[in-house]
Amino acid sequence: MICNEISIEYEKDIVVARQKAREVSKILEFGIVDQTRIITAVSELARNIFLYAQKGTVKFQEVFEDRKHGLQISFMDDGPGIEDVEFAMQGGYSKGRSMGLGMSGSKRLMDEFYVTSLLGKGTEIIIKKWL
């Protein structure tokens, strides 16, 4: 069973998270298209941690659910939280200079996407891709 955790504190950690996403998705034998989707989502969401929370963690975990097998990736931070998650998920929402497609774009790339955020407490995003 695969379970790895990456700390996000410096910009270079985003690259490390991308590399781990590539490695884990290859080990689990995802096709190249799904590998690219996973790597892209990890890159976007890890960048959000770096930009908006300054530090957090990305956890990669092989999961089994009913007859499904896949990869779950959790993004956790103790940052400022997201004021309006529903609005942020519409796309085009950004507190910085980006296009604001990180969360909404990542959701479209994955099979499951869950976000929990509390103002002043932080954000947790869980994404899943099934084989």
mmCIF file of the C-alpha atoms, coordinates in Angstrom:
data_MODEL
# 
_entry.id   MODEL 
# 
loop_
_atom_site.group_PDB 
_atom_site.id 
_atom_site.type_symbol 
_atom_site.label_atom_id 
_atom_site.label_alt_id 
_atom_site.label_comp_id 
_atom_site.label_asym_id 
_atom_site.label_entity_id 
_atom_site.label_seq_id 
_atom_site.pdbx_PDB_ins_code 
_atom_site.Cartn_x 
_atom_site.Cartn_y 
_atom_site.Cartn_z 
_atom_site.occupancy 
_atom_site.B_iso_or_equiv 
_atom_site.pdbx_formal_charge 
_atom_site.auth_seq_id 
_atom_site.auth_comp_id 
_atom_site.auth_asym_id 
_atom_site.auth_atom_id 
_atom_site.pdbx_PDB_model_num 
ATOM 1   C CA . MET A 1 1   ? 0.000   0.000  0.000   1.00 0.00 ? 1   MET A CA 1 
ATOM 2   C CA . ILE A 1 2   ? 1.330   3.399  -1.005  1.00 0.00 ? 2   ILE A CA 1 
ATOM 3   C CA . CYS A 1 3   ? 1.257   6.270  1.480   1.00 0.00 ? 3   CYS A CA 1 
ATOM 4   C CA . ASN A 1 4   ? 3.577   9.263  1.149   1.00 0.00 ? 4   ASN A CA 1 
ATOM 5   C CA . GLU A 1 5   ? 3.451   12.786 2.538   1.00 0.00 ? 5   GLU A CA 1 
ATOM 6   C CA . ILE A 1 6   ? 5.126   15.894 1.114   1.00 0.00 ? 6   ILE A CA 1 
ATOM 7   C CA . SER A 1 7   ? 5.517   19.178 2.997   1.00 0.00 ? 7   SER A CA 1 
ATOM 8   C CA . ILE A 1 8   ? 4.771   22.334 1.039   1.00 0.00 ? 8   ILE A CA 1 
ATOM 9   C CA . GLU A 1 9   ? 6.646   25.338 2.358   1.00 0.00 ? 9   GLU A CA 1 
ATOM 10  C CA . TYR A 1 10  ? 8.883   26.503 -0.482  1.00 0.00 ? 10  TYR A CA 1 
ATOM 11  C CA . GLU A 1 11  ? 8.118   26.929 -4.167  1.00 0.00 ? 11  GLU A CA 1 
ATOM 12  C CA . LYS A 1 12  ? 10.429  24.009 -4.998  1.00 0.00 ? 12  LYS A CA 1 
ATOM 13  C CA . ASP A 1 13  ? 8.130   21.752 -2.949  1.00 0.00 ? 13  ASP A CA 1 
ATOM 14  C CA . ILE A 1 14  ? 5.491   22.114 -5.678  1.00 0.00 ? 14  ILE A CA 1 
ATOM 15  C CA . VAL A 1 15  ? 7.926   20.396 -8.056  1.00 0.00 ? 15  VAL A CA 1 
ATOM 16  C CA . VAL A 1 16  ? 8.557   17.662 -5.490  1.00 0.00 ? 16  VAL A CA 1 
ATOM 17  C CA . ALA A 1 17  ? 4.787   17.099 -5.169  1.00 0.00 ? 17  ALA A CA 1 
ATOM 18  C CA . ARG A 1 18  ? 4.464   16.895 -8.970  1.00 0.00 ? 18  ARG A CA 1 
ATOM 19  C CA . GLN A 1 19  ? 7.292   14.359 -9.126  1.00 0.00 ? 19  GLN A CA 1 
ATOM 20  C CA . LYS A 1 20  ? 5.679   12.261 -6.395  1.00 0.00 ? 20  LYS A CA 1 
ATOM 21  C CA . ALA A 1 21  ? 2.350   12.411 -8.257  1.00 0.00 ? 21  ALA A CA 1 
ATOM 22  C CA . ARG A 1 22  ? 4.070   11.120 -11.403 1.00 0.00 ? 22  ARG A CA 1 
ATOM 23  C CA . GLU A 1 23  ? 5.856   8.367  -9.477  1.00 0.00 ? 23  GLU A CA 1 
ATOM 24  C CA . VAL A 1 24  ? 2.794   7.157  -7.583  1.00 0.00 ? 24  VAL A CA 1 
ATOM 25  C CA . SER A 1 25  ? 0.466   7.271  -10.599 1.00 0.00 ? 25  SER A CA 1 
ATOM 26  C CA . LYS A 1 26  ? 2.994   5.201  -12.594 1.00 0.00 ? 26  LYS A CA 1 
ATOM 27  C CA . ILE A 1 27  ? 3.364   2.657  -9.779  1.00 0.00 ? 27  ILE A CA 1 
ATOM 28  C CA . LEU A 1 28  ? -0.428  2.274  -9.644  1.00 0.00 ? 28  LEU A CA 1 
ATOM 29  C CA . GLU A 1 29  ? -0.417  1.836  -13.444 1.00 0.00 ? 29  GLU A CA 1 
ATOM 30  C CA . PHE A 1 30  ? -2.611  4.759  -14.431 1.00 0.00 ? 30  PHE A CA 1 
ATOM 31  C CA . GLY A 1 31  ? -2.577  5.461  -18.166 1.00 0.00 ? 31  GLY A CA 1 
ATOM 32  C CA . ILE A 1 32  ? -0.608  8.438  -19.455 1.00 0.00 ? 32  ILE A CA 1 
ATOM 33  C CA . VAL A 1 33  ? -3.728  10.628 -19.783 1.00 0.00 ? 33  VAL A CA 1 
ATOM 34  C CA . ASP A 1 34  ? -4.762  9.992  -16.175 1.00 0.00 ? 34  ASP A CA 1 
ATOM 35  C CA . GLN A 1 35  ? -1.162  10.443 -15.005 1.00 0.00 ? 35  GLN A CA 1 
ATOM 36  C CA . THR A 1 36  ? -1.177  13.874 -16.641 1.00 0.00 ? 36  THR A CA 1 
ATOM 37  C CA . ARG A 1 37  ? -4.515  14.750 -15.031 1.00 0.00 ? 37  ARG A CA 1 
ATOM 38  C CA . ILE A 1 38  ? -3.252  13.718 -11.595 1.00 0.00 ? 38  ILE A CA 1 
ATOM 39  C CA . ILE A 1 39  ? 0.041   15.610 -11.974 1.00 0.00 ? 39  ILE A CA 1 
ATOM 40  C CA . THR A 1 40  ? -1.768  18.750 -13.156 1.00 0.00 ? 40  THR A CA 1 
ATOM 41  C CA . ALA A 1 41  ? -4.267  18.680 -10.275 1.00 0.00 ? 41  ALA A CA 1 
ATOM 42  C CA . VAL A 1 42  ? -1.484  18.124 -7.735  1.00 0.00 ? 42  VAL A CA 1 
ATOM 43  C CA . SER A 1 43  ? 0.526   20.992 -9.198  1.00 0.00 ? 43  SER A CA 1 
ATOM 44  C CA . GLU A 1 44  ? -2.426  23.399 -9.048  1.00 0.00 ? 44  GLU A CA 1 
ATOM 45  C CA . LEU A 1 45  ? -3.528  22.484 -5.528  1.00 0.00 ? 45  LEU A CA 1 
ATOM 46  C CA . ALA A 1 46  ? 0.019   22.388 -4.092  1.00 0.00 ? 46  ALA A CA 1 
ATOM 47  C CA . ARG A 1 47  ? 0.598   25.835 -5.637  1.00 0.00 ? 47  ARG A CA 1 
ATOM 48  C CA . ASN A 1 48  ? -2.553  27.073 -3.866  1.00 0.00 ? 48  ASN A CA 1 
ATOM 49  C CA . ILE A 1 49  ? -1.098  25.914 -0.545  1.00 0.00 ? 49  ILE A CA 1 
ATOM 50  C CA . PHE A 1 50  ? 2.154   27.760 -1.247  1.00 0.00 ? 50  PHE A CA 1 
ATOM 51  C CA . LEU A 1 51  ? 0.476   30.959 -2.458  1.00 0.00 ? 51  LEU A CA 1 
ATOM 52  C CA . TYR A 1 52  ? -2.380  31.306 0.010   1.00 0.00 ? 52  TYR A CA 1 
ATOM 53  C CA . ALA A 1 53  ? -1.482  29.338 3.145   1.00 0.00 ? 53  ALA A CA 1 
ATOM 54  C CA . GLN A 1 54  ? 2.343   29.515 2.899   1.00 0.00 ? 54  GLN A CA 1 
ATOM 55  C CA . LYS A 1 55  ? 2.689   25.925 4.146   1.00 0.00 ? 55  LYS A CA 1 
ATOM 56  C CA . GLY A 1 56  ? 0.837   22.662 4.325   1.00 0.00 ? 56  GLY A CA 1 
ATOM 57  C CA . THR A 1 57  ? 1.045   19.016 3.316   1.00 0.00 ? 57  THR A CA 1 
ATOM 58  C CA . VAL A 1 58  ? 0.132   16.794 0.392   1.00 0.00 ? 58  VAL A CA 1 
ATOM 59  C CA . LYS A 1 59  ? -0.580  13.156 1.205   1.00 0.00 ? 59  LYS A CA 1 
ATOM 60  C CA . PHE A 1 60  ? -0.715  10.395 -1.432  1.00 0.00 ? 60  PHE A CA 1 
ATOM 61  C CA . GLN A 1 61  ? -2.597  7.259  -0.508  1.00 0.00 ? 61  GLN A CA 1 
ATOM 62  C CA . GLU A 1 62  ? -3.630  4.156  -2.404  1.00 0.00 ? 62  GLU A CA 1 
ATOM 63  C CA . VAL A 1 63  ? -7.316  3.517  -1.693  1.00 0.00 ? 63  VAL A CA 1 
ATOM 64  C CA . PHE A 1 64  ? -9.770  0.677  -2.072  1.00 0.00 ? 64  PHE A CA 1 
ATOM 65  C CA . GLU A 1 65  ? -13.499 1.318  -1.957  1.00 0.00 ? 65  GLU A CA 1 
ATOM 66  C CA . ASP A 1 66  ? -16.052 -1.394 -2.710  1.00 0.00 ? 66  ASP A CA 1 
ATOM 67  C CA . ARG A 1 67  ? -14.661 -2.869 -5.938  1.00 0.00 ? 67  ARG A CA 1 
ATOM 68  C CA . LYS A 1 68  ? -12.734 0.264  -6.887  1.00 0.00 ? 68  LYS A CA 1 
ATOM 69  C CA . HIS A 1 69  ? -8.995  0.833  -6.588  1.00 0.00 ? 69  HIS A CA 1 
ATOM 70  C CA . GLY A 1 70  ? -7.280  4.161  -7.007  1.00 0.00 ? 70  GLY A CA 1 
ATOM 71  C CA . LEU A 1 71  ? -5.377  7.101  -5.621  1.00 0.00 ? 71  LEU A CA 1 
ATOM 72  C CA . GLN A 1 72  ? -6.470  9.608  -3.006  1.00 0.00 ? 72  GLN A CA 1 
ATOM 73  C CA . ILE A 1 73  ? -4.514  12.810 -2.540  1.00 0.00 ? 73  ILE A CA 1 
ATOM 74  C CA . SER A 1 74  ? -5.157  15.104 0.415   1.00 0.00 ? 74  SER A CA 1 
ATOM 75  C CA . PHE A 1 75  ? -4.059  18.745 0.592   1.00 0.00 ? 75  PHE A CA 1 
ATOM 76  C CA . MET A 1 76  ? -4.073  20.230 4.110   1.00 0.00 ? 76  MET A CA 1 
ATOM 77  C CA . ASP A 1 77  ? -3.091  23.643 5.409   1.00 0.00 ? 77  ASP A CA 1 
ATOM 78  C CA . ASP A 1 78  ? -3.637  25.904 8.417   1.00 0.00 ? 78  ASP A CA 1 
ATOM 79  C CA . GLY A 1 79  ? -4.002  29.015 6.262   1.00 0.00 ? 79  GLY A CA 1 
ATOM 80  C CA . PRO A 1 80  ? -6.683  31.692 6.234   1.00 0.00 ? 80  PRO A CA 1 
ATOM 81  C CA . GLY A 1 81  ? -9.351  29.421 4.727   1.00 0.00 ? 81  GLY A CA 1 
ATOM 82  C CA . ILE A 1 82  ? -11.651 30.140 1.821   1.00 0.00 ? 82  ILE A CA 1 
ATOM 83  C CA . GLU A 1 83  ? -14.412 32.633 2.524   1.00 0.00 ? 83  GLU A CA 1 
ATOM 84  C CA . ASP A 1 84  ? -16.904 31.286 -0.039  1.00 0.00 ? 84  ASP A CA 1 
ATOM 85  C CA . VAL A 1 85  ? -16.028 27.769 -1.258  1.00 0.00 ? 85  VAL A CA 1 
ATOM 86  C CA . GLU A 1 86  ? -19.004 27.575 -3.628  1.00 0.00 ? 86  GLU A CA 1 
ATOM 87  C CA . PHE A 1 87  ? -17.996 30.825 -5.319  1.00 0.00 ? 87  PHE A CA 1 
ATOM 88  C CA . ALA A 1 88  ? -14.326 29.778 -5.448  1.00 0.00 ? 88  ALA A CA 1 
ATOM 89  C CA . MET A 1 89  ? -15.328 26.535 -7.184  1.00 0.00 ? 89  MET A CA 1 
ATOM 90  C CA . GLN A 1 90  ? -17.020 28.397 -10.047 1.00 0.00 ? 90  GLN A CA 1 
ATOM 91  C CA . GLY A 1 91  ? -13.685 29.150 -11.700 1.00 0.00 ? 91  GLY A CA 1 
ATOM 92  C CA . GLY A 1 92  ? -12.221 32.547 -12.367 1.00 0.00 ? 92  GLY A CA 1 
ATOM 93  C CA . TYR A 1 93  ? -11.916 33.248 -8.624  1.00 0.00 ? 93  TYR A CA 1 
ATOM 94  C CA . SER A 1 94  ? -8.432  34.264 -7.541  1.00 0.00 ? 94  SER A CA 1 
ATOM 95  C CA . LYS A 1 95  ? -6.967  36.183 -4.645  1.00 0.00 ? 95  LYS A CA 1 
ATOM 96  C CA . GLY A 1 96  ? -3.721  36.506 -6.578  1.00 0.00 ? 96  GLY A CA 1 
ATOM 97  C CA . ARG A 1 97  ? -2.684  37.058 -10.153 1.00 0.00 ? 97  ARG A CA 1 
ATOM 98  C CA . SER A 1 98  ? -3.689  33.639 -11.486 1.00 0.00 ? 98  SER A CA 1 
ATOM 99  C CA . MET A 1 99  ? -6.633  32.803 -13.735 1.00 0.00 ? 99  MET A CA 1 
ATOM 100 C CA . GLY A 1 100 ? -8.418  31.233 -10.761 1.00 0.00 ? 100 GLY A CA 1 
ATOM 101 C CA . LEU A 1 101 ? -8.770  27.778 -12.298 1.00 0.00 ? 101 LEU A CA 1 
ATOM 102 C CA . GLY A 1 102 ? -6.815  25.772 -9.694  1.00 0.00 ? 102 GLY A CA 1 
ATOM 103 C CA . MET A 1 103 ? -9.694  24.283 -7.715  1.00 0.00 ? 103 MET A CA 1 
ATOM 104 C CA . SER A 1 104 ? -12.360 24.181 -10.414 1.00 0.00 ? 104 SER A CA 1 
ATOM 105 C CA . GLY A 1 105 ? -9.888  22.893 -13.001 1.00 0.00 ? 105 GLY A CA 1 
ATOM 106 C CA . SER A 1 106 ? -8.598  20.231 -10.617 1.00 0.00 ? 106 SER A CA 1 
ATOM 107 C CA . LYS A 1 107 ? -12.140 19.110 -9.892  1.00 0.00 ? 107 LYS A CA 1 
ATOM 108 C CA . ARG A 1 108 ? -12.768 18.570 -13.611 1.00 0.00 ? 108 ARG A CA 1 
ATOM 109 C CA . LEU A 1 109 ? -9.612  16.456 -13.899 1.00 0.00 ? 109 LEU A CA 1 
ATOM 110 C CA . MET A 1 110 ? -10.430 14.089 -11.045 1.00 0.00 ? 110 MET A CA 1 
ATOM 111 C CA . ASP A 1 111 ? -13.198 11.573 -10.330 1.00 0.00 ? 111 ASP A CA 1 
ATOM 112 C CA . GLU A 1 112 ? -13.965 12.905 -6.851  1.00 0.00 ? 112 GLU A CA 1 
ATOM 113 C CA . PHE A 1 113 ? -13.233 16.267 -5.236  1.00 0.00 ? 113 PHE A CA 1 
ATOM 114 C CA . TYR A 1 114 ? -14.054 17.358 -1.682  1.00 0.00 ? 114 TYR A CA 1 
ATOM 115 C CA . VAL A 1 115 ? -13.194 20.633 0.014   1.00 0.00 ? 115 VAL A CA 1 
ATOM 116 C CA . THR A 1 116 ? -13.595 21.690 3.635   1.00 0.00 ? 116 THR A CA 1 
ATOM 117 C CA . SER A 1 117 ? -12.498 25.149 4.697   1.00 0.00 ? 117 SER A CA 1 
ATOM 118 C CA . LEU A 1 118 ? -12.874 27.159 7.873   1.00 0.00 ? 118 LEU A CA 1 
ATOM 119 C CA . LEU A 1 119 ? -11.932 30.837 8.027   1.00 0.00 ? 119 LEU A CA 1 
ATOM 120 C CA . GLY A 1 120 ? -8.853  31.302 10.164  1.00 0.00 ? 120 GLY A CA 1 
ATOM 121 C CA . LYS A 1 121 ? -8.402  27.532 10.520  1.00 0.00 ? 121 LYS A CA 1 
ATOM 122 C CA . GLY A 1 122 ? -7.361  26.283 7.092   1.00 0.00 ? 122 GLY A CA 1 
ATOM 123 C CA . THR A 1 123 ? -8.452  24.150 4.181   1.00 0.00 ? 123 THR A CA 1 
ATOM 124 C CA . GLU A 1 124 ? -8.498  20.467 3.360   1.00 0.00 ? 124 GLU A CA 1 
ATOM 125 C CA . ILE A 1 125 ? -9.056  19.230 -0.188  1.00 0.00 ? 125 ILE A CA 1 
ATOM 126 C CA . ILE A 1 126 ? -9.323  15.544 -1.017  1.00 0.00 ? 126 ILE A CA 1 
ATOM 127 C CA . ILE A 1 127 ? -9.187  14.340 -4.604  1.00 0.00 ? 127 ILE A CA 1 
ATOM 128 C CA . LYS A 1 128 ? -9.546  10.804 -5.956  1.00 0.00 ? 128 LYS A CA 1 
ATOM 129 C CA . LYS A 1 129 ? -8.828  9.127  -9.264  1.00 0.00 ? 129 LYS A CA 1 
ATOM 130 C CA . TRP A 1 130 ? -10.020 5.580  -9.883  1.00 0.00 ? 130 TRP A CA 1 
ATOM 131 C CA . LEU A 1 131 ? -8.356  3.011  -12.085 1.00 0.00 ? 131 LEU A CA 1 
# 
